[in-house]
Amino acid sequence: MKKKGLYRDFFLFFDITVMLLTLAILSILVIVNGDTWILTIYFLVGLVAYMFTEYATHRFLFHLKTPKNPLFLKFLKRLHYDHHKDPDDLKLLFLPLWYTIPNFIIVALIFYTIESTIVGTSAFLMGIIVMLLVYEWKHYVAHRPIKPITRFGKWVKKLHLLHHFKNENYWYGVSTPFVDALFGTLKDEKKVEKSKTATDLEKRGIS
């Protein structure tokens, strides 16, 4: 597939398009109604918050051992289990809107109770959505025939593929390995044993 087609598959994927449009609306709201330095701080807080929640969600929710509840199992299969079985399936690659939108609403309400302005909350959400899109893009690049330009980009792609095909218990950070380094899951691949369940998370046992 030509690069043009690869980029089109990403930017015109419905869930990604909705996030881009949401980001555009929030950006207009913030630009028109606010010009203070504190909004930049809120935006940066959103970026950092997403990095940590991305890691925590990936490690502690998406990689839960197989639940007994069939509905919860179906939930995890769509969010992550099936992605490990078929990592190149485009429909399983991106986080679905039915998962991201409720999470954003909850986070926005929590931040609004602290900050008490729509503009400030919008700036915070902008940071979260920007980092979500970075996450989605890097995740997409990791699983598609796209060669990153920078050494850092190539390293991030390599780490994610190690997570999928070497050992699912390490290298949880998709957008950045920084949080992995903080929590001890950024390992030298030569020192990590190959996992028998990296491509089938349901085989790890029942929680």
N, C-alpha and C positions, 0 to 999 in steps of 0.2 A: 504493500500500500504506500502511495506517495505521502510525503509529509503533509501536504495540503489536506488530504483526507483524514490524516491522524488528528490534525488540529481541529478540523470540522467536527469530528466525532466527539471531541472534548467540549468545545464551546457551544455546540448545538444540542448536546445532550440535555434533555428537558430539566432535570434537577439542577444542573450547572447553570443553565440559562436563567432559571428562577432566582438562584443565588446572585448572579451577576446583576439582574434587574433590581433585586432587593438592595444590593450594595449601591447601585446608582441612585435609587430613591433616597436612601439614607444619606448619601453624600450630598445630594442637592439640599436636603433638609438642614444638614449641619453647615454647609457653606453659606446658605441664605440667612440662617438664623443665629449663627454663632461665629465669633472670631477670637476667642480667648485661648490662651495657652493651655488652660486646663483641659480643653477638649482634646488636644494632642496627647496629654497624659492619659485621658480616658481611652483613647484609641490604642495607645501602647499597652495599657493594662489589658485591653481586650485581646491583643496579640499574644501576650504572655500567658494570659488565662487559658487561651485555646491550646497552647503548646502543652500545658500541664494536664488539661482535661483530656486532650487527645491521647496522651500517654496512659493516663489512669483508666480511661474508658477501654482502650485497646487491651491493656494488660489485665484489668480486674473484672471487666464485664464481658468483652468479646471473647476472652479466653477462659471463661468459666468452664469447669468440667461439665459434661453432658447433664443437663437437668432432667429430672423425672417428669416434670410437668410438660405435657405435649405442646401446649400453647407457647410456653416459654422457650421450648426447644425450637419450635418453628420460628420464633422471633430471632433467636441466635443464629439459626441456620441462614436466614436471609441476611442478617447483618454481617456475619463473619464466617461461620463454619463452612458454608457452601463456597465462599470465596477462596478458602484454602484448598478445597477440592478442585475447583476450576478457576484458578487465579486470572485467567485471560478473558473470562466472560465479562463483557462490558456492562451487562445489566447488574452484575454483582460487584462491580468495581467501585461504584460511588455510593455514598451514604444516601438512603432514600429520604425524600422530603417528609414522609410521615414520622421519621425519627428526628431529623434536624430541626424542623419548624417548632414542634412542641418544646424541645430543649431550649431553643432560642427564646421562646416566649417566657419560659420559666426563668431563665437567666436574666432576661430583660426586666422582668417584674422585680426580681431580687435586687438588681442594680438600681432600679428606679426608687425602691424604698429607701435606698441609701443616699442617692444623689438628688432625687426629687425633680429632675427636669427631663423633658422629652429629648431635648437636644443633646444633653450629656449622655443619656442612655443610648441615643442613636450613634454617637461617636464611639461608645464602648462596643456596641454591636457591629459597627463597621470594622473594628479591629478583629473581632471574632470571625466575621465573614471573610475578611481578607485572608486570615490564617487558615480558615477552612478551605478556601480556594487554593491556597498554596499546598495544603495537605492533599487535596484532590488531584492537583496537577502533578505533584511528585509521585503520588500513588499511581496515577495514570502512566507517567513516564516509566516507572519501574516495571510495568507489565506490558508495555507496548514497545515496538521496535523503534524507539527514539533514543538516540545517543546524546546524553547530556553534554553541554559544551564545557563546563568547568570541572575541575578535579573534585571539588566538593560535591557537585551534582552526581558525578559518576560514583563517588563513595556512598552517597545516600542511597542511590539505586542498588548498589551492590549489597548494602546492609539489609535492605528490605527483601531482596531475593534470598539472602541467607535466612531471614526470618521464615520465609515460606518453604525453603527447600533444604535447610541445614538443621535448624532447631527453632521451633516456635516459641521457646521460652526466653528468647533474647531479641534484641534489636526491635523494640516496639515502636520507637519513634519513626514516623513516616515523613513528617515535614522537617524534622531536625533530630539528630542523634544526641543533642545537648541534654535532654532530660534522661535519656538512657545512661549517660555518663554520670549524672547525679545519683541515680538509683541502682547502679551496679549491673545494668543489663546491656552495657556496651562492651562486648567481649571480643577478644582475639579469636577469629574463626578457627584457627589451628588448635585452640585449647578447648573447643566446644565439640562434644560428641554429636554425631548425626542422630536426630530423633526419628523414631519410627512412626510418629503421629503428626509430623509437621504438615502433611498433606491431607490428613483426616482427623480433625480435632475431636470428632465424636468418639473416637476409639480410646480416648485418654481416661475413660472411666466415668462413673456417674457421681455427681456431687450430692 
